[in-house]
Amino acid sequence: MESNNALIVFEDKKIRRTYHNNEWYFSVVDVVSVLTDSSDSKQYIKKVRKRDSELDLNWGTICTLLEMIAYDGKKRKVNCANTEGIFRIIQSIPSPKAEPFKRWLAKVGYDRVKEIQDPELAQKRMKEIYKQKGYSDNWVEKRVRGIAIRDELTDEWDSRGIERGKEYSILTAEISKATFGMTPNEYKNYKGLKKENLRDHMTDLELIFTMLGEASTTKIARGKEAIGFIENRNAAKEGGEIAGDARKKLEIKSKEKISTPENYLEKPESVKRLERNEEK
């Protein structure tokens, strides 16, 4: 079945979902039907909205009308919500089946408060998630170190007048192009990725050269006291070139390419089950 009309199974029932604005949106009627066993989910939703005035007030923001294939095979527009919106709706459902979700949300909120108080807990949680997904300890350490180097670079950009969003993307693309000969979007296409995070699908060496390009850019920007977009764009090119030159020398000596179409899309079934549970 096409990805934008994919069905996910929750218990023995099906919840329709569609990919919209770079994230999954789920049929609200389907979710309510599964969590309440209601014979008329639309009427149930009306009652929920009537009881929860804040939910009703923000319904148009939480829900988006998207086209999906109905169970009779016809296309219709139905109310859909992303994961955040679905969890908001679940909070207003007084059903025993909704209680596990509510307890999980409370636990997540509690964990995040603890992580704000002790940031090391967040890093430990991130490492554990990567390990559960099947990544090696060595890869995880490089990935975590890469995040720290990236944060240091973006902090530097913030202090030098670079605007988050478009300018960040342009400078990141300059580093990547000089390092690997590909922008991040080109690299994702090369690896056969769509919505996935590129760095989560890099090999150890790809991560190392990514770190080298970004760390070099940070050091050059500081050394030149680069201010504004143009000067930092030049620093990004130069930082990426340092990593790119090192990559090319290693490729000559090793007679192997550093950039590879290898990815982590094909994972063990246990890891796939974990990710399906995370999506739900």
QUIRA-V639975 format. One record per residue. N is the residue number from 1. RES is the residue in one small letter. PSI is psi in whole degrees, 0 to 359 (none if undefined). OMEGA is omega in degrees with one decimal (none if undefined). BURIAL is # if it has 16 or more other ideal C-beta (glycine too) atoms within 10 Angstrom, else .. Layout:
# QUIRA-V639975
N,RES,PSI,OMEGA,BURIAL + N,RES,PSI,OMEGA,BURIAL
This chain:
# QUIRA-V639975
1,m,144,-178.8,. + 2,e,145,-174.6,. + 3,s,326,-177.0,. + 4,n,356,175.0,. + 5,n,25,-175.1,. + 6,a,153,175.7,. + 7,l,137,172.1,. + 8,i,144,-176.7,. + 9,v,126,175.0,. + 10,f,114,-167.6,# + 11,e,237,-178.8,. + 12,d,16,-179.6,. + 13,k,171,-175.0,. + 14,k,137,175.7,. + 15,i,122,179.9,# + 16,r,144,176.0,# + 17,r,158,178.6,# + 18,t,148,-177.6,# + 19,y,121,-174.4,# + 20,h,133,179.6,. + 21,n,43,174.7,. + 22,n,24,174.1,. + 23,e,164,-179.3,. + 24,w,138,172.5,# + 25,y,138,-174.5,# + 26,f,147,177.2,# + 27,s,120,-178.9,# + 28,v,318,179.9,# + 29,v,318,-179.0,# + 30,d,316,-179.7,# + 31,v,314,-179.7,# + 32,v,321,179.3,# + 33,s,317,-178.7,# + 34,v,320,-174.1,# + 35,l,347,-176.1,# + 36,t,344,-173.8,# + 37,d,27,-179.7,. + 38,s,141,177.6,# + 39,s,343,179.1,. + 40,d,86,-174.7,. + 41,s,326,-179.2,# + 42,k,317,177.3,. + 43,q,324,178.4,. + 44,y,318,179.1,# + 45,i,320,178.0,# + 46,k,320,179.5,. + 47,k,320,178.5,. + 48,v,315,179.5,# + 49,r,325,179.5,# + 50,k,323,179.5,. + 51,r,326,-174.9,. + 52,d,94,-175.3,# + 53,s,326,179.6,. + 54,e,319,176.8,. + 55,l,315,179.8,# + 56,d,319,-179.1,. + 57,l,325,-176.3,. + 58,n,13,-175.7,. + 59,w,317,-178.6,# + 60,g,335,176.8,. + 61,t,321,-178.5,. + 62,i,320,-174.5,# + 63,c,148,177.6,# + 64,t,134,177.3,# + 65,l,117,-179.8,. + 66,l,149,-177.9,# + 67,e,130,177.2,. + 68,m,161,177.5,# + 69,i,122,178.9,# + 70,a,170,-176.6,. + 71,y,350,173.3,. + 72,d,5,177.0,. + 73,g,356,-178.9,. + 74,k,150,178.7,. + 75,k,132,177.1,. + 76,r,154,175.0,. + 77,k,130,-178.7,. + 78,v,157,177.3,# + 79,n,126,179.2,# + 80,c,156,177.4,# + 81,a,150,175.8,# + 82,n,183,-175.1,# + 83,t,317,179.3,. + 84,e,316,-179.9,. + 85,g,319,179.1,# + 86,i,318,178.9,# + 87,f,325,177.1,. + 88,r,318,179.5,# + 89,i,318,-179.3,# + 90,i,326,179.8,# + 91,q,338,-177.9,. + 92,s,6,-178.9,. + 93,i,112,179.9,# + 94,p,70,-176.8,. + 95,s,141,178.0,# + 96,p,327,-180.0,. + 97,k,339,179.2,. + 98,a,343,-175.5,# + 99,e,318,178.5,. + 100,p,323,177.9,. + 101,f,319,-179.4,# + 102,k,320,178.2,. + 103,r,321,178.9,. + 104,w,317,178.2,. + 105,l,321,177.8,. + 106,a,320,178.9,. + 107,k,317,179.4,. + 108,v,316,178.7,. + 109,g,318,178.3,. + 110,y,317,179.4,. + 111,d,320,-178.7,. + 112,r,323,177.3,. + 113,v,317,178.2,. + 114,k,323,-179.5,. + 115,e,329,175.8,# + 116,i,321,179.4,. + 117,q,327,-179.4,. + 118,d,89,-175.8,. + 119,p,336,179.1,. + 120,e,330,179.1,. + 121,l,324,179.2,. + 122,a,318,179.2,. + 123,q,320,177.8,. + 124,k,318,179.9,. + 125,r,318,-179.8,. + 126,m,317,178.7,. + 127,k,318,-178.7,# + 128,e,320,179.0,. + 129,i,315,179.0,. + 130,y,319,-179.5,# + 131,k,321,177.8,. + 132,q,331,179.7,. + 133,k,359,173.4,# + 134,g,7,178.6,. + 135,y,148,179.8,# + 136,s,160,178.9,. + 137,d,318,-179.6,. + 138,n,318,179.4,. + 139,w,317,-178.4,# + 140,v,317,179.9,# + 141,e,319,178.5,. + 142,k,320,-179.5,# + 143,r,317,179.6,# + 144,v,318,177.7,. + 145,r,322,178.3,. + 146,g,323,177.7,# + 147,i,319,179.1,. + 148,a,318,179.4,. + 149,i,320,176.9,# + 150,r,316,179.0,# + 151,d,320,178.9,. + 152,e,321,178.8,. + 153,l,314,-178.2,# + 154,t,327,173.8,# + 155,d,321,178.9,. + 156,e,317,178.2,# + 157,w,319,178.6,# + 158,d,317,-176.7,. + 159,s,348,-176.8,. + 160,r,17,170.8,# + 161,g,21,178.6,. + 162,i,132,-178.9,# + 163,e,134,176.5,. + 164,r,150,-179.5,. + 165,g,244,-172.9,. + 166,k,315,-178.1,. + 167,e,322,174.0,# + 168,y,314,-177.4,. + 169,s,318,-179.0,. + 170,i,314,-179.5,. + 171,l,320,177.3,# + 172,t,320,178.8,# + 173,a,324,178.4,# + 174,e,316,179.0,# + 175,i,313,-178.9,# + 176,s,317,-179.3,# + 177,k,317,-179.1,# + 178,a,330,-178.5,# + 179,t,312,-172.4,# + 180,f,352,-175.8,# + 181,g,11,-179.5,. + 182,m,143,170.7,# + 183,t,165,178.0,# + 184,p,319,179.0,# + 185,n,319,177.2,. + 186,e,323,180.0,. + 187,y,320,178.4,# + 188,k,318,177.1,# + 189,n,320,179.3,. + 190,y,325,-179.4,# + 191,k,359,179.4,# + 192,g,30,-178.2,. + 193,l,157,176.1,# + 194,k,274,-178.4,. + 195,k,352,-173.8,. + 196,e,155,175.6,. + 197,n,124,-176.3,. + 198,l,315,-174.2,# + 199,r,336,175.6,# + 200,d,352,-179.0,. + 201,h,17,176.3,# + 202,m,151,173.0,# + 203,t,174,179.2,# + 204,d,313,-177.8,. + 205,l,323,176.7,# + 206,e,320,177.0,# + 207,l,319,-179.3,# + 208,i,315,-178.8,# + 209,f,331,173.0,# + 210,t,315,177.5,# + 211,m,318,-179.0,# + 212,l,317,179.4,# + 213,g,317,-177.9,# + 214,e,322,177.3,# + 215,a,322,178.7,# + 216,s,320,178.6,# + 217,t,316,178.3,# + 218,t,313,-177.6,# + 219,k,320,179.2,. + 220,i,317,179.1,# + 221,a,320,178.2,# + 222,r,315,-178.1,. + 223,g,323,-179.5,. + 224,k,355,-175.1,. + 225,e,48,-177.0,. + 226,a,131,178.6,# + 227,i,134,177.1,. + 228,g,174,-172.0,. + 229,f,313,-174.8,# + 230,i,311,-178.3,. + 231,e,322,179.0,# + 232,n,333,174.1,# + 233,r,320,176.5,# + 234,n,319,178.0,. + 235,a,322,178.9,# + 236,a,317,177.8,# + 237,k,315,-178.1,# + 238,e,320,177.7,# + 239,g,318,177.3,# + 240,g,324,179.5,# + 241,e,323,177.5,# + 242,i,313,178.1,# + 243,a,322,179.9,# + 244,g,318,178.5,# + 245,d,318,178.7,. + 246,a,321,178.5,# + 247,r,313,-178.1,# + 248,k,321,179.0,. + 249,k,319,178.8,. + 250,l,321,179.2,# + 251,e,322,178.8,. + 252,i,314,-177.7,. + 253,k,320,-176.7,. + 254,s,343,-177.3,. + 255,k,31,176.7,. + 256,e,146,177.3,. + 257,k,140,176.8,. + 258,i,313,177.3,# + 259,s,129,-176.6,# + 260,t,147,176.2,. + 261,p,359,179.6,. + 262,e,139,175.7,. + 263,n,179,-178.1,# + 264,y,29,179.5,# + 265,l,325,178.8,. + 266,e,103,-177.0,. + 267,k,163,175.6,. + 268,p,154,-177.8,. + 269,e,326,179.6,. + 270,s,323,178.8,. + 271,v,320,178.6,. + 272,k,321,177.8,. + 273,r,320,178.1,. + 274,l,316,-178.2,# + 275,e,325,176.7,. + 276,r,321,177.4,. + 277,n,322,178.7,. + 278,e,321,179.4,. + 279,e,323,-178.7,. + 280,k,none,none,.
